Amino acid sequence: MKLLNKFSREFFDKYSDKPVKLLPYSSEMQSLADKYIKILSETFKGIDIKIQTIGSVAYKIPTSDVEIALYVKNNNRENVLKILEEEFGKPQQNEKEFVRFEIAGEEFEFDIHIYFGYEGEVSEKLTRFMLNNPRLIDEYKTIKEKFCFSRKEYQLNKNTFLNKVIEAIPDNY
């Protein structure tokens, strides 16, 4: 599968060398994701949107945050973002095919990722591919634990690993 983009090593220099606090996976993390999935499913009833837990909580491995994804058809972009901004304020990241909201006030760091277009296709296939390949989840867990001593190394090594996985996903997956 074609990669989204390749970050240079210098891209990761923006991250600090401070450690990443990994928390063991817990059912409370999934409960938090489920709470927001339920809220957002009601909020967007009738809109063509898919909502799911992604990342380490979906894989049930140690994590620094809880993430859910909304996969949105591009023609619903403005409407969906307006509703989310009314509920959660301005997004922390707003790009053409990816928008991220950090939700404050929860027990765990919590993000809502909104995907459009090809980036959404890649994210959705990556999650499904990882869930169908437990060996890859084990490798990902090992990388996260090995490099959590530095956010910079953590992000760099996670990105390198995930790019290798994305490249291995068949186009017709």
Secondary structure, DSSP 8 states (H G I E B T S, - for coil): ---S----GGGGGGS-SS----B---HHHHHHHHHHHHHHHHHTTTS-EEEEEEHHHHHTS-BS-EEEEEEE-GGGHHHHHHHHHHHH-S-SEE-SSEEEEEE-SSSS-EEEEEE-HHHHHHHHHHHHHHHT-HHHHHHHHHHHHHTTT-HHHHHHHHHHHHHHHHHHS-TT-
